[in-house]
Amino acid sequence: MADASRPEDFRNLKGAQRAAVMMLALGEEHSARLLSMMHEDEIKDISLAMAQLGEIRADTVERICSEFMEGMGSTGALSGSFETTENLLMKALPRDRVAQIMEEIRGPAGRTMWEKLGNVREDVLANYLKNEYPQTVAVVLSKVKSDHAARVLALLPEAFAMEVVMRMLRMETIQKDVLDGVEKTLRAEFMSNLARSARRDAHELMADIFNNLDRSAEAKFLSGLEERNREAADRIKALMFTFDDLHRLNGPAVQVLLRAIEKDKLPIALKGASDKIKELFLTNLSERAAKMLRDDMEALGPIKVRDVDEAQASIVLQAKEMAAQGQIEIAAVGGEEEMVL
């Protein structure tokens, strides 16, 4: 069955897609010279089309080539990908410019920044915007489609969302320099991070997946991987962040984390924790709060391992999110330096 996500024949190919096929058929040397003479917007359009082409049938290639130049004939099937696009751009443009273009086309679809934002999942966008100034968020939500803005607004913290609403109500015509500044920040910080996450290291991806497995499944997969590829298994284990790794938090960081944890999660999580981790949390509570926590843990009685795993995973996720936002710091493994995840 044909892939519905890409054009199937000549008639469905649009202008930028036909140009991309043509340039792939010409080869890197000729295409590089053509790209060097194009406007930046044209380069972006053709680069995006090229990266998303996938497989193009030989007869389609032939028809497109015959439109542009006499005697090209059949060139065989072509494959457009991010890699072939990047290689071609490297022949015509400086390395840093190629990196910028590739980051942009790897990100969400859209010609302008605001069109791209409209194609970013609302939870991802809300998670970024909740750390921005309300006025900045008001500008962003005023520029994207109303239905998308509504979904993002609903995911923001309530008090913060109301402040954004008030700023939007008081907003007049946005000055161009303000809009340009917001757009520049979004491109430099948000979109570039989205693009990088699209080509993240495979070991990092697997570490995140393994972090979300229950203990028995995690042990099974790691054991199997160790037998097949010890180096990959060791690298993944080094990248994983588990409940036991919370010992890398210092006292103030633990106290900040304690204020953010759902209170019913902690007794369950600590029920199956090592003595070292239990002591870490208990010593960072007041004497009265520590006694209450011990009482809550004893009152739980026997508890399913699955419930412990879920509670611990929830707290680990909370810690990683807070570290990513700079609210807490997590010490690097085997050293005194600290890092932000």
C-alpha positions as CSV (number, residue, x, y, z in Angstrom):
1,M,0.0,0.0,0.0
2,A,1.3,3.5,-0.8
3,D,2.3,5.8,2.0
4,A,-0.5,8.3,2.4
5,S,1.9,10.8,4.0
6,R,3.7,11.6,0.7
7,P,2.8,12.2,-2.9
8,E,2.2,9.0,-5.0
9,D,2.6,10.4,-8.5
10,F,3.6,13.3,-10.7
11,R,0.2,15.1,-10.5
12,N,0.4,15.3,-6.7
13,L,3.8,16.8,-6.5
14,K,3.8,20.6,-5.9
15,G,6.3,23.1,-7.2
16,A,8.9,22.9,-4.4
17,Q,8.7,19.1,-4.4
18,R,9.3,18.9,-8.2
19,A,12.2,21.3,-7.8
20,A,13.6,19.0,-5.0
21,V,13.3,15.9,-7.2
22,M,15.0,17.8,-10.0
23,M,17.9,18.9,-7.9
24,L,18.4,15.4,-6.5
25,A,18.5,14.1,-10.1
26,L,21.1,16.7,-11.0
27,G,23.5,15.6,-8.3
28,E,25.3,17.5,-5.5
29,E,27.7,19.6,-7.6
30,H,25.2,21.1,-10.0
31,S,22.5,21.5,-7.3
32,A,25.0,23.2,-5.0
33,R,25.6,25.9,-7.6
34,L,21.9,26.4,-8.1
35,L,21.3,26.7,-4.3
36,S,24.0,29.3,-4.0
37,M,22.0,31.6,-6.4
38,M,18.7,31.2,-4.6
39,H,16.9,33.4,-2.1
40,E,17.0,32.1,1.5
41,D,13.2,31.4,1.5
42,E,13.6,29.4,-1.7
43,I,16.4,27.3,-0.1
44,K,14.2,26.6,3.0
45,D,11.2,25.6,0.8
46,I,13.2,23.3,-1.4
47,S,15.2,21.8,1.6
48,L,12.0,21.0,3.5
49,A,10.4,19.4,0.4
50,M,13.6,17.4,-0.3
51,A,13.8,16.1,3.3
52,Q,10.2,14.9,3.2
53,L,10.2,13.3,-0.3
54,G,10.8,9.7,0.7
55,E,11.0,7.3,-2.3
56,I,10.0,8.8,-5.7
57,R,9.3,6.4,-8.6
58,A,11.6,6.3,-11.6
59,D,8.8,7.3,-14.0
60,T,7.9,10.3,-11.9
61,V,11.6,11.4,-11.9
62,E,11.7,11.0,-15.7
63,R,8.6,13.1,-16.2
64,I,9.9,15.9,-13.9
65,C,13.3,15.9,-15.6
66,S,11.8,16.1,-19.1
67,E,9.8,19.2,-18.0
68,F,13.0,21.0,-17.1
69,M,15.6,19.9,-19.6
70,E,15.8,18.0,-22.9
71,G,17.4,14.6,-22.9
72,M,17.6,13.8,-19.2
73,G,15.7,10.5,-19.7
74,S,15.3,8.0,-17.0
75,T,17.4,8.5,-14.0
76,G,16.2,5.7,-11.8
77,A,14.5,6.1,-8.4
78,L,15.7,8.7,-5.9
79,S,15.5,9.0,-2.2
80,G,15.2,12.3,-0.5
81,S,16.1,12.4,3.2
82,F,17.5,14.7,5.9
83,E,20.9,13.3,5.3
84,T,21.0,13.8,1.5
85,T,19.6,17.3,1.9
86,E,22.3,18.2,4.5
87,N,25.0,16.8,2.2
88,L,23.8,18.8,-0.7
89,L,23.5,22.0,1.3
90,M,27.0,21.6,2.7
91,K,28.3,22.0,-0.9
92,A,26.8,25.4,-1.3
93,L,26.5,27.1,2.2
94,P,28.6,27.6,5.3
95,R,28.4,24.9,7.9
96,D,26.6,27.1,10.5
97,R,24.0,28.2,8.0
98,V,23.4,24.6,7.0
99,A,23.0,23.6,10.7
100,Q,20.4,26.4,11.1
101,I,18.4,25.4,8.0
102,M,18.5,21.7,9.0
103,E,17.3,22.5,12.5
104,E,14.4,24.5,11.1
105,I,13.2,21.9,8.6
106,R,13.6,19.1,11.2
107,G,11.2,21.0,13.4
108,P,7.4,21.3,12.9
109,A,6.1,22.1,9.5
110,G,5.2,25.7,8.5
111,R,6.7,28.6,6.5
112,T,6.6,31.2,9.3
113,M,7.5,30.8,13.0
114,W,3.8,31.1,13.9
115,E,2.7,28.4,11.4
116,K,5.4,26.2,12.9
117,L,4.1,26.8,16.5
118,G,0.6,25.9,15.3
119,N,2.0,22.4,14.5
120,V,3.7,21.9,17.9
121,R,1.8,19.7,20.3
122,E,-0.1,21.9,22.9
123,D,1.4,20.1,25.9
124,V,4.9,20.6,24.6
125,L,4.3,24.3,23.8
126,A,2.5,24.9,27.2
127,N,5.4,23.3,29.1
128,Y,7.8,25.8,27.4
129,L,5.6,28.8,27.8
130,K,4.8,28.3,31.5
131,N,8.4,29.5,32.2
132,E,8.1,32.6,30.1
133,Y,6.8,36.1,31.0
134,P,3.0,36.4,30.8
135,Q,3.4,39.2,28.2
136,T,5.6,37.0,26.0
137,V,3.0,34.2,26.3
138,A,0.2,36.7,25.4
139,V,2.1,37.6,22.3
140,V,2.6,34.0,21.2
141,L,-1.0,33.0,21.8
142,S,-2.3,36.0,19.9
143,K,-0.3,34.9,16.9
144,V,-1.4,31.2,16.7
145,K,-4.8,29.9,15.7
146,S,-7.5,30.3,18.3
147,D,-8.3,26.6,18.8
148,H,-4.6,25.8,19.4
149,A,-4.2,28.8,21.7
150,A,-7.2,27.6,23.7
151,R,-5.7,24.2,24.2
152,V,-2.4,25.6,25.3
153,L,-4.0,28.1,27.7
154,A,-6.0,25.3,29.4
155,L,-2.7,23.5,30.1
156,L,-1.0,26.4,31.8
157,P,-1.1,26.9,35.6
158,E,-4.4,28.6,36.5
159,A,-3.1,31.8,38.1
160,F,-0.5,32.1,35.3
161,A,-3.1,31.5,32.6
162,M,-5.4,34.2,34.1
163,E,-2.5,36.7,34.0
164,V,-1.9,35.8,30.3
165,V,-5.6,36.4,29.6
166,M,-5.5,39.8,31.3
167,R,-2.4,40.7,29.2
168,M,-4.1,39.6,26.0
169,L,-7.2,41.7,26.8
170,R,-5.0,44.8,27.4
171,M,-2.9,44.2,24.4
172,E,-2.9,46.7,21.6
173,T,-1.0,46.6,18.3
174,I,2.2,44.7,18.8
175,Q,5.2,46.7,17.8
176,K,7.4,45.0,15.1
177,D,10.6,45.1,17.2
178,V,8.7,43.3,20.1
179,L,7.4,40.7,17.7
180,D,10.8,40.2,16.1
181,G,12.3,39.8,19.5
182,V,9.8,37.1,20.6
183,E,10.2,35.3,17.2
184,K,14.0,35.4,17.6
185,T,13.9,33.9,21.1
186,L,11.5,31.2,20.0
187,R,13.7,30.2,17.1
188,A,16.9,30.2,19.1
189,E,15.6,28.5,22.2
190,F,12.4,26.5,21.5
191,M,12.5,25.5,17.9
192,S,16.2,24.6,17.9
193,N,15.6,22.3,20.9
194,L,12.7,20.7,19.2
195,A,14.9,20.0,16.2
196,R,17.7,18.6,18.2
197,S,15.3,16.3,20.1
198,A,14.2,14.9,16.7
199,R,17.7,13.6,16.1
200,R,18.6,12.6,19.7
201,D,21.1,9.9,20.4
202,A,19.5,6.4,20.2
203,H,21.1,5.5,23.5
204,E,19.4,8.5,25.2
205,L,16.1,7.4,23.7
206,M,16.5,3.9,25.0
207,A,17.5,5.1,28.4
208,D,14.3,7.1,28.6
209,I,12.3,4.1,27.5
210,F,14.1,1.8,30.1
211,N,13.4,4.4,32.8
212,N,9.7,3.9,32.2
213,L,9.8,0.1,32.4
214,D,8.9,-1.8,35.6
215,R,11.8,-3.4,37.4
216,S,11.4,-6.9,36.1
217,A,11.1,-5.7,32.5
218,E,14.0,-3.4,32.8
219,A,16.2,-6.1,34.3
220,K,15.2,-8.5,31.5
221,F,16.0,-6.1,28.7
222,L,19.2,-4.9,30.2
223,S,20.3,-8.5,30.8
224,G,19.5,-9.5,27.2
225,L,21.3,-6.4,25.9
226,E,24.4,-7.1,28.0
227,E,24.7,-10.5,26.3
228,R,24.4,-9.1,22.8
229,N,26.2,-5.7,23.2
230,R,27.9,-5.0,26.6
231,E,29.1,-1.5,25.4
232,A,25.5,-0.4,24.5
233,A,24.1,-1.7,27.7
234,D,26.7,0.1,29.8
235,R,26.1,3.3,27.9
236,I,22.3,3.1,28.4
237,K,22.7,2.3,32.2
238,A,25.0,5.4,32.5
239,L,22.3,7.6,30.9
240,M,19.4,6.2,32.9
241,F,18.2,8.2,35.9
242,T,16.4,6.0,38.5
243,F,14.9,6.5,41.9
244,D,18.1,5.4,43.6
245,D,19.9,8.2,41.7
246,L,18.1,10.8,43.8
247,H,20.9,10.4,46.3
248,R,22.7,12.8,44.0
249,L,20.5,15.6,45.2
250,N,21.8,17.8,48.0
251,G,19.6,18.8,51.0
252,P,18.1,22.1,49.6
253,A,17.2,20.3,46.3
254,V,15.5,17.5,48.2
255,Q,13.5,20.0,50.2
256,V,12.4,21.7,47.0
257,L,11.4,18.4,45.5
258,L,9.5,17.4,48.6
259,R,7.3,20.5,48.2
260,A,6.4,19.4,44.7
261,I,5.8,15.7,45.2
262,E,2.2,14.5,45.5
263,K,1.9,13.6,49.2
264,D,0.3,10.2,48.7
265,K,3.1,9.2,46.3
266,L,6.0,9.5,48.7
267,P,5.1,6.8,51.3
268,I,4.4,4.3,48.5
269,A,7.7,5.2,46.7
270,L,9.8,4.9,49.8
271,K,8.1,1.6,50.8
272,G,10.3,-0.1,48.3
273,A,13.3,2.2,48.4
274,S,16.8,1.5,49.8
275,D,17.6,2.6,53.3
276,K,19.9,5.3,51.9
277,I,17.1,6.9,49.9
278,K,14.6,6.7,52.8
279,E,17.2,8.4,55.0
280,L,17.7,11.1,52.4
281,F,14.1,12.1,52.4
282,L,13.5,11.6,56.2
283,T,16.4,13.8,57.2
284,N,15.2,16.6,55.1
285,L,11.8,16.7,56.8
286,S,11.0,18.2,60.2
287,E,10.9,15.7,63.1
288,R,7.1,15.8,63.1
289,A,6.8,15.4,59.3
290,A,9.3,12.6,59.3
291,K,7.3,10.7,62.0
292,M,4.1,11.2,60.0
293,L,5.8,9.8,56.9
294,R,7.1,6.7,58.8
295,D,3.6,6.2,60.2
296,D,2.1,6.5,56.7
297,M,4.6,3.9,55.3
298,E,3.8,1.4,58.1
299,A,0.1,1.9,57.6
300,L,0.3,0.9,54.0
301,G,1.0,-2.7,54.8
302,P,2.0,-5.0,51.9
303,I,2.0,-3.2,48.6
304,K,2.3,-4.3,45.0
305,V,5.7,-3.8,43.3
306,R,3.9,-2.2,40.4
307,D,2.4,0.5,42.6
308,V,5.9,1.2,44.1
309,D,7.4,1.4,40.6
310,E,4.7,3.8,39.4
311,A,5.1,6.1,42.4
312,Q,8.9,6.1,42.1
313,A,8.7,6.8,38.3
314,S,6.4,9.8,39.1
315,I,8.9,11.3,41.5
316,V,11.8,10.7,39.2
317,L,9.9,12.4,36.4
318,Q,9.2,15.4,38.7
319,A,12.9,15.6,39.6
320,K,14.0,15.6,36.0
321,E,11.5,18.2,35.0
322,M,12.5,20.5,37.9
323,A,16.2,20.0,37.0
324,A,15.5,20.9,33.3
325,Q,13.8,24.1,34.5
326,G,16.7,25.0,36.7
327,Q,14.7,24.6,39.9
328,I,17.0,22.0,41.4
329,E,20.5,20.7,40.5
330,I,21.6,17.1,40.2
331,A,25.2,16.2,40.9
332,A,27.1,14.5,38.1
333,V,27.9,10.8,38.5
334,G,31.3,10.2,40.1
335,G,32.1,13.9,40.6
336,E,31.6,17.0,42.7
337,E,30.4,19.1,39.8
338,E,26.7,19.5,39.3
339,M,24.7,19.4,36.1
340,V,21.3,20.4,35.0
341,L,19.5,17.6,33.1
